[in-house]
Amino acid sequence: MTVEERILSAEKKNLTEVPGQEVETSGSDKLRSSRSSILVLIPAWNEAQTIGPIVEAVRVKLPVLVIDDGSTDGTADCARRAGAAVVSHSINQCKGAALKTGFSWALGKGYKAVVTMDADGQHDPEDLDKILNVHRQHQADLIIGEREFSKMPWPNRLTTPLGSKILSWALGIRVTDNQSGFRLLTRAFLERMNLRSNGYEMEVEMIWEVVRLRMPIAWVPIRTIYFSDRQSGFHPIIDTLRFLRMVWYIWRERVYRNRQVQASLEIRKP
């Protein structure tokens, strides 16, 4: 059964439950007993209709932690019932903050890598194998799922590749998909990266961090999935401005660092 079929089936069963306000983890004993060294992190905000089928599909392969980012529709209960461990924020803090909570949890539990996935069904659990294979073969510290822009709806078909080109210019390297949230991060990268942001722009900042730290990055083709009847949490004006501000910061930092290197080389000349 595909992820789309699982979500549609869950919607027909009306899986929404009474909202909870838990701030403690649950299901952690199941995760600790797992032999897997890789944890899947799923930040979720009011995704009660989709989170259950996604967790069920993913946990066949890897243990799952859902970070409930202040949901009011019973997302945490649905995730818990599907077999995930859950950490809940009392209020919504944005996707980046939810991921930071998950990163800290995973490091504390001793996981060697994490895979981040979205809670709305846009990432196919079957693509996990592709990312894990690249991780085993190439040992990249950041692996990003690369989507097909031609299969995206308007205006994403235009804005997503444009954003990747702008970021490529700022970084000085080619970036194929800067906004894909389907990623693998190694423990070595998690321990060394220093993230300043808390919103969607944090996914861009991750790429800068791996470049700044001179750690290897890899890209993996994944399915491009969009649901026409679902509203994204991405705010077209506010989050675009945050993206542009992050790009400006990255370009400025890269230029500054390059100048420092050049200056040190000049000093060493006889």
C-alpha positions in Angstrom: 0.0 0.0 0.0 1.4 3.4 -1.0 1.6 6.3 1.5 -1.2 8.1 -0.4 -3.5 5.0 0.0 -2.6 4.7 3.7 -3.6 8.4 4.2 -6.8 8.1 2.3 -7.7 5.0 4.3 -7.0 6.8 7.6 -9.2 9.7 6.5 -12.1 7.4 5.9 -11.7 6.0 9.4 -11.7 9.5 10.9 -8.7 9.0 13.1 -8.9 12.4 14.8 -8.7 12.2 18.6 -9.1 14.5 21.6 -6.1 16.9 21.8 -3.5 16.2 24.5 -1.0 18.5 26.2 1.7 15.9 27.0 5.3 17.3 27.3 6.9 14.0 28.2 8.1 11.3 25.8 6.2 8.1 25.3 7.0 4.8 23.6 10.7 5.4 24.3 11.1 1.9 25.8 10.2 0.5 22.4 12.8 2.7 20.7 15.5 1.8 23.2 15.0 -1.9 22.6 15.4 -1.4 18.8 18.7 -2.5 17.3 18.6 0.2 14.7 21.2 3.0 15.1 19.1 5.4 12.9 16.0 7.2 14.0 13.3 8.8 11.9 12.2 12.3 13.1 8.8 13.6 12.0 7.9 17.1 13.1 4.1 17.5 13.0 1.6 20.3 13.6 -2.1 19.4 13.3 -1.5 16.3 11.1 -3.8 13.9 12.9 -5.3 12.7 9.5 -1.9 11.7 8.0 0.5 11.0 10.8 -0.8 7.5 11.7 -0.4 5.9 8.3 3.0 7.5 7.9 4.3 6.2 11.2 3.0 2.7 10.5 4.8 2.6 7.1 8.0 4.0 8.5 8.4 2.0 11.7 8.5 -1.2 9.6 11.9 0.0 8.6 13.2 2.2 11.4 12.1 3.5 14.9 10.1 6.8 14.8 10.0 9.9 16.9 7.2 12.4 16.3 7.7 15.9 17.6 4.2 17.3 18.1 4.7 21.0 17.7 1.7 22.3 19.7 -1.0 20.5 17.8 -4.6 20.9 18.9 -6.2 18.1 16.8 -4.9 15.0 18.6 -1.8 14.5 16.4 0.3 13.2 19.3 -2.3 10.6 20.2 -2.6 9.3 16.7 1.2 9.1 16.4 1.5 7.3 19.7 -1.2 4.8 18.7 0.6 4.1 15.5 3.7 3.1 17.4 5.9 6.2 17.5 7.5 7.8 20.5 6.2 11.3 20.9 7.7 14.6 22.3 5.2 17.4 22.5 5.7 21.2 22.5 3.0 23.0 24.6 2.8 25.7 21.9 3.7 25.8 18.2 7.4 26.8 17.8 7.8 26.2 14.0 9.4 23.3 12.1 13.0 24.2 12.8 12.5 24.3 16.5 10.7 21.0 16.4 13.6 19.4 14.5 16.1 20.8 17.1 14.0 19.1 19.8 14.2 15.8 17.8 18.0 16.2 17.2 18.7 16.7 20.9 16.5 13.7 21.8 18.3 11.4 19.3 21.7 12.5 20.5 20.7 11.8 24.0 19.6 8.3 23.1 22.8 7.5 21.3 21.6 7.3 17.7 24.2 7.4 15.0 22.1 9.2 12.4 18.6 10.6 12.0 16.3 10.8 9.0 13.9 13.7 8.8 10.5 13.4 7.1 7.4 15.5 6.7 4.2 14.6 8.4 1.8 15.5 5.6 2.5 12.5 3.3 4.8 14.3 0.8 7.6 11.9 1.5 7.3 8.2 0.5 8.5 5.8 3.2 9.7 3.5 0.4 12.4 6.1 -0.5 14.0 5.5 2.9 15.9 2.6 1.4 17.5 4.9 -1.3 18.7 7.3 1.4 20.0 4.5 3.6 21.8 2.8 0.7 23.6 6.1 -0.1 24.5 6.5 3.6 26.1 3.0 3.7 27.9 3.4 0.4 29.2 6.9 0.5 29.1 7.9 4.2 27.9 11.4 3.4 27.1 13.5 6.5 24.1 15.1 4.9 22.0 13.3 2.4 19.0 15.2 0.8 16.1 13.8 -1.2 16.0 15.5 -4.6 12.5 16.0 -6.1 11.5 16.5 -9.7 10.6 20.1 -10.2 8.5 19.3 -13.4 6.1 17.3 -11.2 5.5 20.1 -8.8 2.3 22.2 -8.9 2.4 25.9 -9.7 4.0 28.1 -8.3 6.4 25.5 -6.6 7.5 24.4 -10.1 9.1 27.9 -10.5 10.0 29.0 -7.0 11.7 25.8 -5.8 14.3 25.6 -8.6 14.8 29.4 -8.4 15.5 29.1 -4.7 18.0 26.4 -5.3 19.8 28.5 -7.9 20.0 31.5 -5.6 21.4 29.3 -2.8 23.9 27.8 -5.2 25.2 31.3 -6.0 25.5 32.1 -2.3 27.3 28.9 -1.4 29.5 28.7 -4.4 28.4 25.0 -5.0 25.6 23.4 -6.9 22.5 22.8 -4.8 19.8 20.7 -6.6 16.9 20.9 -4.0 17.3 23.3 -1.1 13.9 22.8 0.5 13.4 19.1 0.6 12.8 18.0 4.1 13.6 14.3 3.4 17.2 14.1 4.8 19.7 12.0 6.6 22.1 13.7 9.1 24.9 11.8 10.8 25.7 12.1 14.5 29.0 13.7 13.6 27.2 16.4 11.7 24.5 16.9 14.4 27.2 17.3 17.1 29.1 19.9 15.1 26.5 22.0 13.3 25.4 25.3 14.9 21.9 26.3 13.8 20.6 29.8 14.4 17.2 29.6 12.9 13.9 27.9 13.9 11.7 28.2 10.8 11.7 26.6 7.3 14.9 28.5 6.5 16.7 26.1 8.8 16.8 23.5 6.1 18.8 26.0 4.0 21.1 26.7 7.0 21.8 23.0 7.3 23.3 23.0 3.9 25.5 26.0 4.8 26.6 24.3 7.9 27.7 21.1 6.1 29.6 23.2 3.6 31.2 25.4 6.3 32.3 22.3 8.2 33.7 20.8 4.9 31.7 17.6 5.5 30.4 15.5 2.5 26.9 16.0 1.1 25.0 13.8 -1.3 21.7 13.9 -3.2 19.2 11.1 -3.8 16.3 11.2 -6.3 13.0 10.7 -4.5 9.3 10.7 -5.5 7.6 14.1 -5.9 4.3 14.0 -4.0 1.8 16.8 -3.6 -1.8 16.8 -2.4 -4.0 19.5 -4.0 -6.4 19.5 -1.1 -3.8 20.2 1.6 -2.6 23.6 2.8 1.1 24.0 3.5 2.4 25.6 6.7 4.9 27.5 4.5 3.9 31.2 4.5 4.7 32.6 1.0 5.7 36.1 2.2 7.2 35.7 5.7 9.1 32.5 4.9 10.3 33.7 1.6 11.8 36.8 3.3 13.4 34.5 5.9 14.9 32.4 3.1 16.3 35.5 1.4 17.7 36.8 4.7 19.4 33.4 5.3 20.9 33.4 1.8 22.3 36.9 2.4 23.8 35.7 5.7 25.4 32.6 4.0 26.8 34.7 1.1 28.3 37.2 3.6 29.8 34.5 5.8 31.3 32.7 2.8 32.9 35.9 1.4 34.2 36.8 4.8 35.8 33.4 5.4 37.3 33.4 1.9 38.9 36.8 2.6 40.3 35.5 5.9 41.9 32.5 4.1 43.3 34.8 1.4 44.7 37.2 4.0 46.4 34.3 5.9 48.0 33.1 2.7 49.3 36.6 2.0 50.9 36.8 5.4 52.7 33.5 4.9 54.3 34.6 1.7 58.1 35.2 2.0 
